[in-house]
């Protein structure tokens, strides 16, 4: 079982994002399998809902875009 956990953790990417509400820099774990997906996760500081959009560029780099719940972009 430990081997499976270690493989899973290697696949996750740690990213620093700025909360669109409070402006605090927070660390989040992003699963590359979420590429092309959009999901909501609460800010670790102010607890407001952040919308995450995850994509993978042509170079294989993960791109994470965050916005507040009222942002329509």
N, C-alpha and C positions, 0 to 999 in steps of 0.2 A: 504493500500500500504506500509506503513512503516514496517509492520510485515514481508512482503516478502523481503524487502531490508535487514532487520536485519538477516533473515535466510540466505540469499545469502552471506552476509559478513562473517558470522560465518563459512561457508564452505571453504572460501578462506584461504590459508596458506601463511603467510608472511615469506619469505626466504631471507637470505643474500647470495649473490653470488659475486664472483670476476670476473670482466670483463676480458675475455681472451685477450683483446687488451691493455687496459690502466692499468689494475690491480686494479682499484678502486673497493671497496666493495659497492655494491648497493643493495637496498631492492626491491624485486619484490613480487607481489601477484600471487600465483599459485593456480589454480583451480584443486582440486583432480580429477575432471571429465576429465582432460587433460591427465591422466595417460595412458601410452602407445602411447602418441602422441609426435610429434616433431613440434616445431614452431619457428619462428624468431621474436625477439623483439630487438629494438635498445637500446644500452647502454644509460643510462640517463646522463652520463658524456661526453663520446667521440662520441656518436651517431653512432657507428659502429654496424653492425648487429650481434647479438649473437644468436646462435642456441641453443634452450632449448630442452632437452629430459626429460620427466617426467615419473616416474614410482612409483609404490607402492610396498614396500617390503612385505614379509610374515607377518611381525609384524604390518602392516598397516601404517608404516611410509612412507611419501613421500620422494622420492629421485629425486633431480634435478641435471642434468649434463649439463654444458654449454661448448660450444666450439666456435671457430671462424669459419668463412665461409669456410676456406681452410683446416680445420682439417677433415680428412677422417675417424677417429675412430668412 
